[in-house]
Amino acid sequence: MLEGLEPPKKIPACKVRAVLQGLETKDQEILKNALANPDWPHSTLTHELNRRGIKISEQPVRTHRLGRCSCA
């Protein structure tokens, strides 16, 4: 009856999703568009976000853009 019973797998939260959820709707759309725009290199985008008080590093942005985060 209990064959295959295993604890649930922990899915790490995506830092980009957490940042998006903390923004107002207008800012969410601006960031989503920037994330989708290949003219924004990962490092440049994270630098500009940090300048505006959004603390995030390049790796979570890269992982999110490549679809390798928990959002995928």
N, C-alpha and C positions, 0 to 999 in steps of 0.2 A: 504494500500500500504506500509506503513512503520512499520507494526507490527513487533515486535521483534527487532527493531533498538536499538542497544546497543553499547557503546564504545568498542573498541578493548581491549582485556585483555592484560595487560602488563606482558610480560614474562621476569623475571629477567635473566640477563646475567650470564652464568656459569663462575666462576673465573678460573677454570681449562682450559676451552676452550679459554678464553682470554689469559692466559699464553701461551698455545700452539700456538696460532696465532702470538704471539710475538717472537717466536723462529725460528731459521733457520731450514730448513727441516731435517737435520741430528739430531738436538737436539729434534725436534718434535717426531721423531721415537723413540729415546731413552726414552723420557718421556712417550710416549704411551705404550711402552713395560714395563716400570716400573709400570705404573698404572695397567696394566693387570696382573702383576706378584704378586701372593698372598704372596710371600716371602718378599715383601716390606710392613711392617705394615704402616698404615696411618701416624703415628707419626714419624717414622724413615724417611719415604720418604719426608715429609714436612720439617723435620729438615735438611736433606741433600740439599733440594732445597733452603732453606733459607741460608744455608752456602754458596751456590753458587750465591747468590744475587737475587734469585727468591722469592719474598715475597708472601707467601700463607700460610694459616693456615690449620690445620687438617680437619676442618669441610667441606670445599668445596671439598677436596680430597675424603673424605668419601662419601659425597652426590653424587659426580660424579661417583665414583666406584659402588655405589648401584643403579645407574640409576635413581636417584631422582632429577636430575637437569634439566635444560631446554634443555640439549642435548638429553635427552631420547625421 
